[in-house]
Amino acid sequence: MSAAGLPADAATEVAADALVVLAGVGESVLDVAEHERAVASAHAGAVVTFAGVVRDHDDGRSVAALTYEAHPDADRIIGEIAARVAARSGAVRVAVSHRVGDLAVGDVALVAAVSSAHRAQAFAVCGDLVEEVKAALPVWKRQVFADGTHEWVGAL
């Protein structure tokens, strides 16, 4: 696997002018600025980032903490998602990571960053990337509520 979470030959350009520079699933704390730096280029006039942060509530209930668990293939799959989004989007650079393990309120669970020559494209591609990760990445969340109860929420 490459640093982008893709097979070594797929971590290069996925289209003539699109590039996945970082894609992965793991337990390390996510750094939004690292993702921004990864997609930066002299060609890019826009860098758009998204940080999915653990909030203190869900559906009117207080959330105390949560745990994310991933399918063993999640690292490969997030790379494939990023490659698909980048390939159909043209001249973009893409970075996306999802954290697993125990997270506290305020921790970053998902980071996506996209750069392109123009802001409209960067916003659109970043939004598409986040939606596709949320829809297709095999990651499950166990939310623990302040009252001691819990529930599992599936991404699929």
PyMOL commands that set and color helices and strands:
alter all, ss='L'
color gray80, all
select helices_A, chain A and resi 8-10+32-39+74-89+119-136
alter helices_A, ss='H'
color red, helices_A
select strands_A, chain A and resi 13-15+18-26+46-53+57-58+61-70+92-99+101-104+108-116+139-145+150-154
alter strands_A, ss='S'
color yellow, strands_A
deselect
rebuild
show_as cartoon
